Amino acid sequence: MNSFRIACTLLRNNLQIYGFYLIVLVVTVATYYNFVAIQYNDTFAQITARLQSATVASMTCGFVLMCTVVFFMWHANGFFFKQRQKETGIYMLMGISTSKIGRVFAIESVLLGMLSLVLGLAAGILFSKLFFMLLGKAMYLEAEIPFMISIKAIIQLVIVFGLIFVVLGFRNFREVQKSQLIQMIHATKAKPVVPKLNYTKGILGVILIAAGYAVASGFTHWISDLLSASMATLILVSFGTYFFFGSFLTIIFSRWVKAKHMVYKNVRLVSVSNIFFRLKSNYRSLAMTAILAAATVTAFSVSLAFKQYAKDHELIEAPYSISYEGSDPAVKVKVMEAIAASEHQLLGWNAIHLVPGKVEYVSGKKVDFNNDAYMIGYSELEKTLQFLQYPECEKLLRRIDPDKNEAVFIINANTLASPIRVGGEEIRWNGTTYSLKQARQVPVTGNVAKFGKKNIYVVPDSAYEKARESGPEITFNGIRITGQENSEKLVQTLAGIVPDGKVNGYLKQFAQDYYTLGTFFFLGLIMSIVFVLATFSTIYFKILSDAFSDQEQYAILKKIGMSKKEVERSVYLQVGIAFVLPVIVGIAHSVVAMDMLEKVLNVNFVLQMVLGIGLFVLVMIAFYVGISKNYTKMVYEE
């Protein structure tokens, strides 16, 4: 029998072992195909402005997905090889050369990859229509997206995954070729050794994680480039997590094992000892699980956050149906008559009074372009927010003392994401110094010409009255009508009434940002599903590997009187620790990542963070119970 036929037979016989691994690969291949297909979809190509955000998002997600799946596949492949070392030794005893065994294992690995590629590609093509429909809905596309098979996406997919499977096959070949018979025969009997304590790496791991957190929380102060801050945080936290599980955790467990009053109770000794003695071989899995857990929670929480942010930002950028500048009462009457004569109805009229001027920061900080900004009074902001029924109106206004020289910084509506921090800063306006209480982005004028790109400073009414004496006051008229989405005809009519003809219709500028955020919302959900599968798989293979190793140990404990209930308690504790530690570290990483996003967007995402963490914890608990039961069955057979 040649190597190919043997490999086919082995693959068929081991499909049950490969089951979970194959499912993850199929989902990954299907997801990657649809990510790549976005770039080559004709409908998206025709909508150039909208395509850019979707393309960038899909390419970013595709790259992250590939990095994740490569690490996962490398780890899973190592697990499968480890579990088949005894099988390899038996083949060698039968006189089969290591080169032929290596070829068989390499071909089997490639065949498994080809199977996942075929199934994943079929699933990706089958569900591509649904994928694009959901993506189009998330991006608010009105165009119908027809079903199509992207040949370019298939070619790219086959090349990328084909290279990965070939590399894994070559790795298996090399591992078998350099293996020794005695090592393979006694592989399952090899006992873990006490891990060495490395205080330098352990402390360094904690320092690196703390440094990464510090960069993430204070990047607005010492790192102006968001990309640099993100990369620095990612690198520091990743290496810190690796050293934390590789060295610092070993130090903690070495102390725990020596604490007799804590360990020598019930079945703790067995569970804690198993984890401690296997840290040397398992710390990479624990570190990878923590990073995947962080990626899962972050991806899901960020997708929810972007959805909420897009909804909130629509009101900030487009609070009015129609707007124009002017204070002539006669023009106002004509505008109202034109609205009454149209098919629309007037819902409300808000006239905002502002004073343009130059603002200077005492500290020399540069915030406003050319120092140009607008000033409005406390009462004016209160009236505007109440008119717009802004949900945080009272909460925002409570922080302003109208009797003091305090001001609030309102970020312009044109800014989508701004890590501006000016709370506590002092500014000068026409010789008067004001203390800034906070920086917020709330709806005032919307993102319209002349007003949308300038920041607004809210001051007490008395201070505003002084400011208007030294500068010309501007009146901004914000109008709300019914049927604002189809008000182009009315806008053209009003342009003939307003003296300068500058009438702003219902803003559609916010749509581009809305499409971008909608894209990230949808792709974030998809990524979170892939990440959670990869997280489950990594934990599953680690626990399964430990169960194989523990079968002999628990068989001995069973003979000396350890009951099944005691075995269950020991297993639940051991598996629980393996779950809890990386999950806690991963959640901590995700909280820091979300805090960084909050600083960038200058908003609060606590609810989305709680939802993301809560759902992830519930799913992990269910998975923990299931895998603990399987573990118990494997190590304690009746």
Order of alpha helices (4+ residues) and beta strands (2+ residues): alpha-alpha-alpha-alpha-alpha-alpha-alpha-alpha-alpha-alpha-alpha-alpha-alpha-alpha-beta-alpha-beta-beta-beta-alpha-alpha-beta-beta-beta-beta-alpha-beta-alpha-beta-alpha-alpha-alpha
